[in-house]
């Protein structure tokens, strides 16, 4: 069996190979290329959708973060405002307490002064009564006659009134 080697191929063989390749290409394109392309397109769309959704979620997360930052800042400002209000109210209460204490102290001093004046007037009346009694005894010894007590008392009171209350006050 001799082997024939041809350098130039047979046209029928070449045509059949081309025809078989073309049929294989059409069959593969119909059964393989379109499903793979469809699968790749679906995959690309899914990835793009996921990326779009991730981008939206990221934007939403940034927005939420900014909202929370604003809320935190508002809470800090509100807390500072509450602290300032508390300090102001504490100062007002302190001033009220001081004013009430001063008023109470003034009332105590005023009552004490009234009591002193009352005690002084009482002491002056007692002293006046004692002086009248002593003067009556001295006058009765000097005059050596007994005046009735009523006229004697009137005479001494008249004398005391003429001398004046200012001498008794000093």
Buried (B, 14 or more C-beta within 10 A) or exposed (E): EEEEEEEEEEEEEEEEEEEEEEEEEEEEEEEEEEEEEEEEEEEEEEEEEEEEEEEEEEEEEEEEEEEEEEEEEEEEEEEEEEEEEEEEEEEEEEEEEEEEEEEEEEEEEEEEEEEEEEEEEEEEEEEBEEEBEEBBEEBBEEEEEEBEEEEBBEBBEEEBEEEEEEEEEE
